[in-house]
Amino acid sequence: MENDHIIALTATSERPAGSMSGYAMLIVLFLAILGDVYGIASLGGDGGFGSLGVVVVSTLAFILVMPGFYMLQPNQAAAITLFGEYKGTDRVTGLRWTWPWMGKKKISVRANNFISDKIKVNDLRGNPIEIAAQIVWRVVDTAQALFDVDDYKQFVRVQVEAAIRTIGSRYPYDDFTHQEVTLRGNHEEVGGALRKELIARLAVAGITVDECGFTHLAYAQEIAGAMLRRQQAQAVVAARKTLVEGAVGMVEMALDALSEKNVVKLDDERRAAMVSNLMVVLCGERDTQPVVNTGTLYQ
């Protein structure tokens, strides 16, 4: 609670700046130029001190107005400061004007795309994996981005790497039993968790994340071969399990149908032989060869 209170006191919040349209000030600048021209022309005649006063006032007005112009493009803002003190942010596009002694620092509020480097992380089970992510971020609070962190772009890069490591260690890479949320099998859920983690980390810099997702996800090279063989073995076991369960069901259904319709009466030995033959036929990987039995089961 104490740390949260300190952050709340030191955080800078964006507010509108006291600037104005530059087009109106262009008229003032044009009038100042006309006044200079008129005053200088009148000095050659009998204008006297009146013409000199016009020249002085027009020149001062020109000096005062000219440095205050600045231009803002769409999705661009300017933070206005006075001797280092933040006074507000101007987000109005076009030609703008403020007092010449006010500092102006422009910042883009457009969406930025960042693709991280491949990072080696240990997943939930301790297996080393490689992860890279793509992040779409933008500045939503210009005051926090400029004054609460030293370099907000470098801050984004560092926090993205930290968030990827956190999410990568929170989930297992894969799970053939489908009992857990995994990095490989639950892209939307894991991507949502990564976005939530990034938003929480970047909030101090006035930055939000619009979209994120993994661009690379694989086992590290030192265990890739072994994990591939493990995946293949687990897949074979899972397939065999499904095949056997289906075969048992089909054998049970066949025996029940034969008994209900009284096609043939089977004792325990004949039933066991039929079950064995049906299981061989249903579970075998090769085509079965029919054998015609000309005798009986006991001869």
C-alpha positions in Angstrom: 0.0 0.0 0.0 2.9 2.4 0.8 4.5 1.7 -2.6 1.2 2.3 -4.4 0.8 5.6 -2.6 4.3 6.8 -3.6 3.6 5.9 -7.3 0.3 7.8 -7.2 2.0 10.9 -5.8 4.8 10.9 -8.4 2.8 10.0 -11.5 2.2 12.7 -14.0 -1.2 12.8 -15.7 -1.9 14.3 -19.1 -4.0 17.5 -19.3 -4.9 19.9 -22.1 -2.4 22.6 -22.9 -3.2 26.3 -23.1 -2.3 26.8 -26.8 -4.2 28.3 -29.6 -4.6 28.1 -33.4 -1.6 29.3 -35.4 -3.7 30.7 -38.2 -5.0 33.5 -36.1 -1.5 34.4 -35.1 -0.4 34.4 -38.7 -2.7 37.4 -39.2 -1.0 39.1 -36.3 2.4 38.3 -37.8 1.3 39.7 -41.1 0.1 42.9 -39.5 3.4 43.2 -37.7 5.2 42.9 -41.0 2.9 45.5 -42.6 3.5 47.8 -39.6 7.3 47.5 -40.0 7.0 48.3 -43.7 4.7 51.3 -43.1 6.8 52.6 -40.2 10.1 52.3 -42.1 8.5 54.1 -45.1 7.2 56.8 -42.9 10.6 57.5 -41.3 11.8 58.9 -44.6 9.0 61.5 -44.5 7.8 63.6 -41.6 6.4 60.7 -39.6 8.7 61.5 -36.6 8.5 59.7 -33.4 5.1 58.2 -34.4 6.6 56.2 -37.2 9.5 55.1 -35.0 7.0 53.9 -32.4 5.2 51.9 -35.0 8.4 50.3 -36.1 9.4 49.4 -32.6 6.0 47.9 -31.7 5.7 46.0 -34.9 9.3 44.6 -34.5 8.6 43.5 -31.0 5.3 41.9 -32.1 7.2 40.0 -34.8 9.9 38.8 -32.4 7.2 37.7 -29.9 4.9 35.9 -32.4 7.4 34.3 -34.8 9.0 31.7 -32.5 5.7 30.4 -31.1 4.6 28.5 -34.2 4.7 24.7 -34.4 3.0 22.1 -36.5 1.2 18.9 -35.4 0.6 16.0 -37.8 -2.4 13.6 -37.3 -1.8 11.3 -34.3 0.9 13.5 -33.0 1.0 15.5 -29.7 3.2 18.2 -28.2 3.9 18.4 -24.5 4.2 22.1 -23.3 6.5 23.0 -20.5 7.5 26.2 -18.8 11.0 26.2 -17.4 10.8 22.5 -16.9 7.3 22.4 -15.4 4.7 20.4 -17.3 1.8 22.7 -18.4 -0.3 20.4 -20.7 -0.4 18.5 -23.9 -1.7 19.8 -27.3 -3.3 17.1 -29.5 -5.0 19.5 -32.0 -3.5 18.9 -35.5 -2.5 21.7 -37.9 -0.6 24.9 -37.3 -0.5 25.8 -33.6 0.9 28.6 -31.5 2.0 29.2 -27.9 4.2 31.7 -26.1 7.8 31.6 -27.3 9.2 30.9 -23.8 7.1 27.7 -23.6 9.0 24.5 -24.4 7.5 22.1 -26.9 8.3 18.4 -27.1 6.5 16.4 -29.8 5.6 12.8 -29.3 3.8 10.3 -31.6 0.6 8.6 -30.4 0.4 6.3 -33.4 0.4 2.5 -33.1 3.9 1.0 -33.0 4.7 -2.6 -33.9 7.5 -4.4 -32.0 8.8 -7.9 -32.6 11.0 -9.2 -29.8 14.1 -11.3 -30.2 13.9 -15.1 -29.5 14.1 -15.6 -25.8 15.1 -18.8 -24.1 12.7 -19.5 -21.2 12.0 -22.5 -18.9 8.3 -23.5 -19.1 6.2 -24.6 -16.2 7.8 -28.1 -16.3 11.3 -26.8 -16.5 11.8 -27.5 -20.2 13.9 -24.9 -22.1 11.9 -23.3 -24.9 12.4 -20.4 -27.3 9.7 -17.7 -27.5 9.4 -14.5 -29.6 6.3 -12.2 -29.6 4.9 -9.4 -31.7 3.4 -6.4 -29.8 1.3 -3.5 -31.1 1.5 -0.7 -28.6 0.8 3.1 -28.5 1.1 6.0 -26.1 -2.2 7.0 -24.4 -0.7 9.4 -21.8 2.0 11.6 -23.2 2.9 13.1 -19.8 3.7 9.7 -18.3 5.6 8.6 -21.4 7.8 11.7 -21.4 8.2 12.5 -17.7 7.6 9.3 -15.7 10.2 7.1 -17.5 13.6 8.0 -18.9 13.2 6.5 -22.4 9.7 5.0 -23.0 10.7 3.1 -26.2 13.5 1.3 -24.4 11.1 0.8 -21.4 8.7 -1.0 -23.8 11.5 -3.3 -25.1 12.7 -4.3 -21.6 9.1 -4.9 -20.2 8.2 -7.0 -23.2 11.1 -9.3 -22.6 10.2 -9.5 -18.9 6.5 -10.2 -19.6 7.4 -13.0 -22.1 9.6 -14.7 -19.6 6.8 -14.5 -17.0 4.2 -15.9 -19.2 6.5 -18.6 -20.7 7.3 -19.9 -17.2 3.6 -19.9 -16.2 2.4 -22.5 -18.6 3.7 -25.8 -19.9 4.8 -26.0 -23.6 2.5 -29.0 -24.4 0.2 -31.5 -22.7 -1.1 -34.5 -24.6 -3.7 -35.3 -21.9 -5.4 -31.9 -22.7 -5.8 -31.3 -19.0 -3.8 -28.0 -18.8 -3.6 -24.7 -20.6 -0.5 -24.9 -22.8 1.6 -22.4 -24.8 1.2 -24.5 -28.0 -2.4 -25.4 -27.7 -4.1 -22.3 -26.2 -2.8 -19.4 -28.3 -5.8 -17.0 -27.6 -5.8 -17.6 -23.8 -2.0 -17.3 -23.4 -2.0 -14.3 -25.7 -4.7 -12.7 -23.6 -2.6 -13.4 -20.5 0.5 -11.8 -22.2 -1.5 -8.7 -23.1 -2.8 -8.3 -19.6 0.7 -8.7 -18.2 2.1 -6.1 -20.6 -0.7 -3.6 -19.9 0.0 -3.8 -16.2 3.7 -3.4 -16.7 3.5 -0.5 -19.2 0.8 1.5 -17.3 3.4 3.5 -15.5 4.7 4.8 -18.8 1.2 5.7 -20.1 1.3 3.0 -22.8 -1.3 0.4 -23.7 -1.1 -2.7 -25.8 -3.7 -3.2 -28.6 -2.6 -6.6 -29.8 0.0 -9.2 -29.1 0.8 -12.8 -30.0 3.7 -15.3 -30.4 5.7 -15.3 -33.6 8.0 -18.1 -32.6 7.4 -21.0 -30.1 9.6 -24.1 -30.0 11.7 -26.3 -27.8 15.3 -25.2 -27.4 17.7 -26.9 -29.7 19.4 -29.0 -27.0 16.2 -30.9 -26.2 14.3 -30.5 -29.5 15.2 -34.0 -30.7 14.4 -35.8 -27.5 11.1 -33.9 -27.0 10.1 -34.7 -30.6 10.6 -38.4 -29.9 8.7 -38.1 -26.7 5.8 -36.4 -28.5 5.8 -39.1 -31.1 5.7 -41.8 -28.5 2.9 -40.1 -26.6 1.0 -39.7 -29.8 1.4 -43.4 -30.6 0.2 -44.4 -27.1 -2.8 -42.1 -27.3 -3.7 -43.5 -30.7 -3.3 -47.1 -29.5 -5.5 -46.3 -26.5 -8.2 -44.9 -28.7 -8.0 -47.9 -31.1 -8.2 -50.4 -28.3 -11.1 -48.7 -26.6 -13.0 -48.7 -29.9 -12.2 -52.3 -30.7 -13.4 -53.5 -27.2 -16.7 -51.7 -27.8 -17.1 -53.2 -31.3 -16.3 -56.7 -29.9 -18.8 -56.3 -27.1 -21.5 -55.1 -29.5 -20.9 -58.1 -31.8 -21.1 -60.6 -29.1 -24.3 -59.0 -27.7 -25.9 -59.0 -31.1 -25.1 -62.7 -31.7 -26.6 -63.6 -28.4 -29.7 -61.6 -28.8 -30.5 -63.0 -32.3 -29.5 -66.6 -31.3 -27.2 -66.8 -34.3 -24.9 -69.1 -32.5 -24.5 -70.3 -29.0 -21.0 -69.7 -27.6 -19.5 -71.2 -24.5 -16.7 -69.5 -22.7 -13.9 -71.0 -24.8 -15.6 -70.2 -28.1 -16.3 -66.7 -26.8 -12.7 -66.2 -25.9 -11.5 -67.4 -29.3 -13.9 -65.0 -31.1 -12.8 -62.1 -28.9 -9.2 -62.9 -29.7 -9.8 -63.1 -33.4 -11.9 -59.9 -33.5 -9.2 -58.0 -31.5 -6.5 -59.1 -33.9 -8.6 -58.0 -36.9 -9.5 -54.6 -35.4 -6.2 -53.7 -33.8 -3.8 -55.2 -36.3 -1.8 -52.8 -38.5 -1.7 -55.2 -41.5 -4.6 -56.7 -43.5 -5.9 -59.9 -42.1 -5.9 -63.2 -44.1 -9.2 -65.2 -43.9 -8.9 -68.8 -42.7 -11.6 -71.3 -43.5 -12.1 -73.7 -40.5 -13.2 -77.1 -41.9 -13.3 -78.7 -38.5 -14.3 -77.7 -35.0 -12.7 -75.7 -32.4 -11.9 -78.8 -30.4 -10.4 -80.9 -33.2 
